Amino acid sequence: MKLILVFEFIALIVMVLIRAAILKRHGIRAMVFGVTNKSDYILIPIIFTFFYSITASVFDLPLPIVLKESFAEIEILTICGIIVCTISLIWFGITLKIFGKSFRVGIDKNTKDELITSGTFALSRNPIYVGFISFFIGFFLAYMNIVTLLFLVFMITVMHRQILREEKFLKSHYKQEYNEYCSKTRRYI
């Protein structure tokens, strides 16, 4: 079952890369990660470390045993975790579709796009991040160890920081329209 998680994690990354490639064909630079804040680049080695740790556990590659050991292996939690990851991927895919040409990885200060408030954006101001966070909660449920716990806490912290940064930008960019949206729609769910 751990192999399913590896494939789902790859699927999550591939979905973002495919969307960025599609937008690039339309002349839109979707990958603006690190442009407004160079400290964002610290995420890259952490994500690769996480991915390697999970892959090492599944395929028995070199990794300290303390990082491989599970806190508990409860089959029902593993199944629930995989289901949460799958639902999160579906939610994420739907949100990418709704995002359309407005999707960016990072803050694009040059955007001229309209504020999106329909679909999953009517349920949450940050449906992409809700998808990510729920995905990593599911991942932790399915594979409870120190690596997935630390990564979950790290990702929640980083995503909340990014949300606050994006909200500041959106308030200055969309002004009253964004304030009205905030009054009707919650930050998360």
QUISULKA-V892916 format. One record per pair of residues at least 12 apart in sequence whose C-alpha atoms are under 10 Angstrom apart, sorted by sequence separation. I is the first residue (numbers start at 0). J is the second residue. If there is no record, write none. Layout:
i:I j:J
i:I j:J
This chain:
i:18 j:30
i:55 j:67
i:56 j:68
i:100 j:112
i:101 j:113
i:135 j:147
i:136 j:148
i:139 j:151
i:166 j:178
i:16 j:29
i:53 j:66
i:99 j:112
i:100 j:113
i:101 j:114
i:135 j:148
i:138 j:151
i:15 j:29
i:16 j:30
i:52 j:66
i:53 j:67
i:101 j:115
i:136 j:150
i:137 j:151
i:15 j:30
i:52 j:67
i:135 j:150
i:136 j:151
i:166 j:181
i:98 j:114
i:99 j:115
i:135 j:151
i:136 j:152
i:98 j:115
i:134 j:151
i:135 j:152
i:97 j:115
i:98 j:116
i:133 j:151
i:97 j:116
i:98 j:117
i:132 j:151
i:135 j:154
i:136 j:155
i:97 j:117
i:98 j:118
i:131 j:151
i:132 j:152
i:135 j:155
i:166 j:186
i:97 j:118
i:98 j:119
i:96 j:118
i:97 j:119
i:98 j:120
i:132 j:154
i:133 j:155
i:94 j:117
i:97 j:120
i:131 j:154
i:132 j:155
i:163 j:186
i:94 j:118
i:95 j:119
i:131 j:155
i:162 j:186
i:93 j:118
i:94 j:119
i:102 j:127
i:162 j:187
i:93 j:119
i:94 j:120
i:128 j:154
i:129 j:155
i:132 j:158
i:128 j:155
i:131 j:158
i:132 j:159
i:159 j:186
i:91 j:119
i:98 j:126
i:159 j:187
i:90 j:119
i:98 j:127
i:129 j:158
i:128 j:158
i:94 j:125
i:95 j:126
i:127 j:158
i:128 j:159
i:94 j:126
i:95 j:127
i:93 j:126
i:94 j:127
i:125 j:158
i:128 j:161
i:93 j:127
i:125 j:159
i:128 j:162
i:91 j:126
i:92 j:127
i:90 j:126
i:91 j:127
i:94 j:130
i:90 j:127
i:91 j:128
i:125 j:162
i:91 j:129
i:92 j:130
i:124 j:162
i:90 j:129
i:91 j:130
i:87 j:127
i:90 j:130
i:91 j:131
i:125 j:165
i:9 j:50
i:89 j:130
i:90 j:131
i:125 j:166
i:8 j:50
i:87 j:129
i:88 j:130
i:124 j:166
i:87 j:130
i:88 j:131
i:90 j:133
i:91 j:134
i:86 j:130
i:87 j:131
i:90 j:134
i:5 j:50
i:8 j:53
i:87 j:132
i:88 j:133
i:5 j:51
i:84 j:130
i:87 j:133
i:88 j:134
i:83 j:130
i:84 j:131
i:86 j:133
i:87 j:134
i:5 j:53
i:84 j:132
i:85 j:133
i:86 j:134
i:87 j:135
i:4 j:53
i:5 j:54
i:84 j:133
i:85 j:134
i:87 j:136
i:4 j:54
i:83 j:133
i:84 j:134
i:87 j:137
i:2 j:53
i:83 j:134
i:84 j:135
i:86 j:137
i:1 j:53
i:2 j:54
i:5 j:57
i:82 j:134
i:83 j:135
i:84 j:136
i:85 j:137
i:1 j:54
i:4 j:57
i:80 j:133
i:81 j:134
i:83 j:136
i:84 j:137
i:124 j:177
i:2 j:56
i:3 j:57
i:80 j:134
i:83 j:137
i:84 j:138
i:1 j:56
i:2 j:57
i:80 j:135
i:81 j:136
i:82 j:137
i:83 j:138
i:84 j:139
i:106 j:161
i:114 j:169
i:1 j:57
i:2 j:58
i:80 j:136
i:81 j:137
i:82 j:138
i:84 j:140
i:105 j:161
i:124 j:180
i:0 j:57
i:1 j:58
i:80 j:137
i:81 j:138
i:83 j:140
i:84 j:141
i:124 j:181
i:129 j:186
i:79 j:137
i:80 j:138
i:81 j:139
i:83 j:141
i:106 j:164
i:107 j:165
i:114 j:172
i:123 j:181
i:128 j:186
i:129 j:187
i:78 j:137
i:79 j:138
i:80 j:139
i:81 j:140
i:82 j:141
i:105 j:164
i:106 j:165
i:114 j:173
i:121 j:180
i:124 j:183
i:125 j:184
i:128 j:187
i:129 j:188
i:77 j:137
i:80 j:140
i:81 j:141
i:105 j:165
i:108 j:168
i:113 j:173
i:120 j:180
i:123 j:183
i:124 j:184
i:125 j:185
i:126 j:186
i:127 j:187
i:76 j:137
i:77 j:138
i:79 j:140
i:80 j:141
i:81 j:142
i:107 j:168
i:108 j:169
i:111 j:172
i:112 j:173
i:116 j:177
i:122 j:183
i:123 j:184
i:124 j:185
i:125 j:186
i:126 j:187
i:77 j:139
i:78 j:140
i:79 j:141
i:80 j:142
i:106 j:168
i:110 j:172
i:114 j:176
i:115 j:177
i:121 j:183
i:122 j:184
i:123 j:185
i:124 j:186
i:125 j:187
i:126 j:188
i:76 j:139
i:77 j:140
i:78 j:141
i:80 j:143
i:106 j:169
i:109 j:172
i:114 j:177
i:121 j:184
i:122 j:185
i:123 j:186
i:124 j:187
i:125 j:188
i:76 j:140
i:77 j:141
i:108 j:172
i:116 j:180
i:120 j:184
i:121 j:185
i:122 j:186
i:123 j:187
i:124 j:188
i:75 j:140
i:76 j:141
i:77 j:142
i:115 j:180
i:116 j:181
i:120 j:185
i:122 j:187
i:123 j:188
i:39 j:105
i:74 j:140
i:75 j:141
i:76 j:142
i:77 j:143
i:114 j:180
i:120 j:186
i:122 j:188
i:73 j:140
i:74 j:141
i:76 j:143
i:116 j:183
i:120 j:187
i:121 j:188
i:72 j:140
i:73 j:141
i:116 j:184
i:120 j:188
i:36 j:105
i:71 j:140
i:72 j:141
i:73 j:142
i:119 j:188
i:34 j:104
i:35 j:105
i:36 j:106
i:71 j:141
i:72 j:142
i:73 j:143
i:29 j:100
i:32 j:103
i:33 j:104
i:34 j:105
i:35 j:106
i:71 j:142
i:72 j:143
i:28 j:100
i:29 j:101
i:30 j:102
i:31 j:103
i:32 j:104
i:33 j:105
i:34 j:106
i:35 j:107
i:69 j:141
i:70 j:142
i:71 j:143
i:72 j:144
i:4 j:77
i:11 j:84
i:27 j:100
i:29 j:102
i:30 j:103
i:31 j:104
i:32 j:105
i:33 j:106
i:34 j:107
i:35 j:108
i:69 j:142
i:70 j:143
i:71 j:144
i:0 j:74
i:7 j:81
i:11 j:85
i:14 j:88
i:18 j:92
i:27 j:101
i:28 j:102
i:29 j:103
i:30 j:104
i:31 j:105
i:32 j:106
i:34 j:108
i:68 j:142
i:69 j:143
i:70 j:144
i:25 j:100
i:27 j:102
i:28 j:103
i:29 j:104
i:30 j:105
i:31 j:106
i:32 j:107
i:67 j:142
i:68 j:143
i:69 j:144
i:70 j:145
i:1 j:77
i:4 j:80
i:8 j:84
i:11 j:87
i:15 j:91
i:27 j:103
i:28 j:104
i:29 j:105
i:30 j:106
i:31 j:107
i:67 j:143
i:68 j:144
i:69 j:145
i:0 j:77
i:4 j:81
i:7 j:84
i:11 j:88
i:14 j:91
i:15 j:92
i:18 j:95
i:22 j:99
i:23 j:100
i:29 j:106
i:30 j:107
i:31 j:108
i:67 j:144
i:68 j:145
i:69 j:146
i:0 j:78
i:3 j:81
i:7 j:85
i:10 j:88
i:11 j:89
i:14 j:92
i:18 j:96
i:22 j:100
i:29 j:107
i:66 j:144
i:67 j:145
i:68 j:146
i:69 j:147
i:70 j:148
i:21 j:100
i:22 j:101
i:28 j:107
i:65 j:144
i:66 j:145
i:67 j:146
i:1 j:81
i:4 j:84
i:7 j:87
i:8 j:88
i:11 j:91
i:15 j:95
i:22 j:102
i:65 j:145
i:66 j:146
i:67 j:147
i:0 j:81
i:3 j:84
i:4 j:85
i:7 j:88
i:11 j:92
i:14 j:95
i:18 j:99
i:19 j:100
i:22 j:103
i:65 j:146
i:66 j:147
i:3 j:85
i:18 j:100
i:28 j:110
i:19 j:102
i:27 j:110
i:18 j:102
i:19 j:103
i:18 j:103
i:19 j:104
i:15 j:102
i:15 j:103
i:16 j:104
i:15 j:104
i:53 j:142
i:53 j:144
i:53 j:146
i:52 j:146
i:53 j:147
i:52 j:147
i:50 j:146
i:49 j:146
i:50 j:147
i:48 j:146
i:49 j:147
i:49 j:149
i:49 j:150
i:48 j:150
i:46 j:150
i:45 j:150
i:45 j:153
i:46 j:154
i:45 j:154
i:42 j:153
i:42 j:154
i:42 j:157
i:39 j:157
i:11 j:130
i:11 j:131
i:39 j:161
i:11 j:134
i:8 j:134
i:7 j:134
i:8 j:135
i:35 j:164
i:8 j:138
i:7 j:138
i:4 j:137
i:5 j:138
i:4 j:138
i:1 j:138
i:4 j:141
i:4 j:142
i:1 j:141
i:0 j:141
i:1 j:142
i:0 j:142
